[in-house]
């Protein structure tokens, strides 16, 4: 089995004891959803825009025994893909910054 990180961030895997068990570095390719912004008005001189999401870009075809770590938006856009996971059960430091995850969401 192979796990490929298609996010721009290192993914730290943390066990139940709070210890780092592995880090999955970014692959260099990022899966993203294209977005267009349509101006719908103005608020205090600042444009109000509506985001219109398009196709997922940068996602390889599904391959047996390969899992891809992607953003929640990418996963949500492709519910039929069974090879996509999202970091879950985020672990935070004392300042509230995310330092890793304890699970993956399918």
C-alpha positions as CSV (number, residue, x, y, z in Angstrom):
1,X,0.0,0.0,0.0
2,X,1.2,3.5,-0.8
3,X,0.0,6.9,0.5
4,X,0.6,10.0,-1.6
5,X,0.1,13.4,0.0
6,X,-1.6,15.8,-2.6
7,X,-1.7,18.7,-0.2
8,X,0.9,21.4,0.1
9,X,1.5,20.5,3.8
10,X,3.4,17.8,5.7
11,X,1.0,15.5,7.4
12,X,2.1,14.4,10.9
13,X,0.5,11.2,12.1
14,X,0.1,11.2,15.9
15,X,-0.8,8.1,17.9
16,X,-3.1,7.9,20.9
17,X,-0.3,8.8,23.3
18,X,0.3,12.0,21.5
19,X,3.6,10.9,19.9
20,X,4.6,11.5,16.3
21,X,4.6,8.1,14.5
22,X,5.2,9.3,10.9
23,X,5.3,12.3,8.6
24,X,4.0,12.2,5.1
25,X,5.6,14.9,3.1
26,X,3.9,16.7,0.2
27,X,4.4,14.9,-3.1
28,X,4.9,18.2,-5.0
29,X,1.6,17.8,-6.8
30,X,-1.5,19.4,-5.2
31,X,-5.1,18.4,-6.0
32,X,-7.3,21.5,-6.0
33,X,-10.7,22.6,-7.1
34,X,-10.8,25.3,-9.7
35,X,-12.8,28.4,-8.5
36,X,-14.2,31.4,-10.2
37,X,-15.4,34.5,-8.3
38,X,-18.5,36.3,-9.4
39,X,-19.0,39.8,-8.0
40,X,-22.5,40.0,-6.5
41,X,-22.4,43.3,-4.7
42,X,-20.3,45.5,-2.3
43,X,-20.0,45.8,1.4
44,X,-18.4,48.9,2.9
45,X,-16.4,49.4,-0.4
46,X,-15.3,45.8,-0.5
47,X,-16.6,43.6,-3.3
48,X,-18.9,40.7,-2.3
49,X,-18.2,37.7,-4.4
50,X,-19.8,34.3,-4.9
51,X,-17.4,31.4,-5.4
52,X,-18.3,29.0,-8.2
53,X,-16.4,25.7,-7.9
54,X,-15.4,23.8,-11.0
55,X,-13.4,20.7,-11.7
56,X,-10.8,19.0,-9.5
57,X,-7.3,19.6,-10.9
58,X,-4.1,17.7,-10.2
59,X,-5.6,14.4,-9.1
60,X,-4.2,11.3,-10.6
61,X,-6.4,8.4,-11.8
62,X,-7.3,5.8,-9.2
63,X,-4.7,3.0,-8.8
64,X,-5.1,-0.2,-6.8
65,X,-3.3,0.0,-3.4
66,X,-2.6,3.7,-3.6
67,X,-4.3,6.2,-1.3
68,X,-4.3,10.0,-1.8
69,X,-4.4,12.6,1.0
70,X,-6.5,15.5,-0.2
71,X,-8.4,18.5,1.2
72,X,-11.9,18.1,2.4
73,X,-13.2,20.1,-0.6
74,X,-11.6,17.8,-3.1
75,X,-12.9,14.7,-1.3
76,X,-16.4,16.3,-1.1
77,X,-16.3,17.0,-4.9
78,X,-15.6,13.4,-5.7
79,X,-17.7,11.1,-3.4
80,X,-17.4,8.2,-5.9
81,X,-13.6,8.1,-5.4
82,X,-12.8,5.4,-2.8
83,X,-9.0,6.2,-2.8
84,X,-9.2,9.6,-1.2
85,X,-8.6,10.4,2.5
86,X,-8.6,13.6,4.5
87,X,-6.8,14.3,7.8
88,X,-9.2,13.8,10.7
89,X,-9.1,14.0,14.5
90,X,-6.7,16.9,14.3
91,X,-4.2,17.3,17.1
92,X,-3.4,20.8,18.3
93,X,-0.6,22.3,20.4
94,X,-1.3,24.5,23.4
95,X,-1.7,27.6,21.2
96,X,-4.4,25.9,19.1
97,X,-2.2,25.3,16.1
98,X,-2.7,22.0,14.2
99,X,0.3,19.9,14.6
100,X,-1.0,16.6,13.1
101,X,-3.8,14.2,12.8
102,X,-4.8,11.0,14.6
103,X,-6.9,9.5,11.8
104,X,-7.9,9.8,8.2
105,X,-11.5,10.3,7.1
106,X,-12.8,8.4,4.1
